[in-house]
Amino acid sequence: MGTTFGADNAFPNSEPAKSGAMNAMLARNWWVMALRGVCAVLFGLIALLLPGVTITSLVLLFAAYMLVDGVFAIVAGVRAATRRERWWPFILEGVIDLVAGVVAVIAPIATVLAFVWLGGAWAVVSGVMMIAAAIRLRTSHGKWWLGFGGLVSIVWGILLFVAPIEGAVVMTWWLGAYALVFGGALIVLAFRLRGHRNEPRGAVQQGA
């Protein structure tokens, strides 16, 4: 018994020791998980209740990312040119990123439509591939279920093309539902960890 109790101290790099240290670290910082969960829940509620605001925020976030990434790409291209290295791919990528960012800021509706149409194209293509795979699948292996899933994917993709704005709202609702479930799971985890925050490392590991 004494040897087992001191195993983590005797072998600090063993897997049980690493697991106990990680458990203790998570328990001490339980509030970080709780904060992440609360933020996710708030985002989920906003996405469900105010989908228009959420869509606009996502577009602006995408625009900011494109602008920043474009600037860094151009800087990398200039530095490559000063070292007489291949510079034009960086400059071209930076210019494309900047144009995409500016378009997202000036015409956010067009950006949303582009996202939705891209999602619709993906749904149609993946649906066709699923149906093609279902044709070769045996009935005992779920042939009809795979085909049904492919048909649903194709219908969803077509609906996104026919009604892109409504499709964007539905996609935002799905994102909000995911955020609510994800945030709720983190909050439950945080309160589970909170009960172990004052336990020594070995106790936290044993409780896990």
Disulfide bonds with the S-S distance in Angstrom:
none
